[in-house]
Amino acid sequence: MSKVQPFHVAFPVSDLKDAEKFYTQKLGCSIGRSSDTWIDFNLFGHQIVAHLSPDEIDSASKSEVDGKMVPVRHFGVILEWSQWQIFAKKLQRRNIKFIIDPYIRFKGEAGEQATMFFLDPSGNALEFKSFKDQSFIFKT
């Protein structure tokens, strides 16, 4: 497997100051370039860009997974197992309101993974997950 390059994703927000506060204070992102209409954030080495675009904010569709309603449109990072555990505890201490609390799927089975979902202030859904054995990330 080749070295994974950082990804880039852009998403709409209704208020840049709220986005900046959430992504820096709650998630621990640093800020890169910015303007009056967008902010680059460093999310675990990946470039995510909040664009001021209140007209694009809408409620996300959901799909059932493991009896939980998962937002169809979401993004996030796959973390190393221990890093996910630390991050989940940090978010809990920072009073993140989870839409799906941190939990382990397929516990003790092949493909065991940790996941959690929450929304940013504009309603963008984020998922952070981890695989106990990262070789299962793309297994069918």
NORNORJO-V589341 format. One record per backbone hydrogen bond with DSSP energy under -0.5 kcal/mol. CO is the residue of the C=O (numbers start at 1). NH is the residue of the N-H. Records with the same first field share a line. If there is no record, write none. Layout:
CO: NH / NH
This chain:
7: 47
9: 49
11: 51
13: 53
15: 19
16: 20
17: 21
18: 22
19: 23
20: 24
21: 25 / 26
22: 26 / 27
23: 29
24: 28
30: 42
33: 40
37: 52
38: 35
39: 50
40: 32
41: 43 / 48
42: 30 / 44
43: 46
46: 43 / 48
47: 9
48: 41 / 50
49: 11 / 51
50: 39
51: 13 / 53
53: 56
54: 57
61: 72
63: 70
65: 68
68: 65 / 70
70: 63
72: 74
73: 125
75: 127
77: 79 / 129
80: 84
81: 85
82: 86
83: 87
84: 88
85: 89
86: 90
87: 91
88: 92
89: 93
90: 94
91: 96
92: 95
96: 98
97: 119
100: 117
103: 105 / 115
105: 113
106: 109
109: 112
112: 132 / 133
113: 105
114: 130
115: 103
116: 128
117: 99 / 100
118: 126
120: 123
124: 120
125: 75
126: 118
128: 116
129: 79
130: 114
132: 134
133: 136
134: 137
136: 139
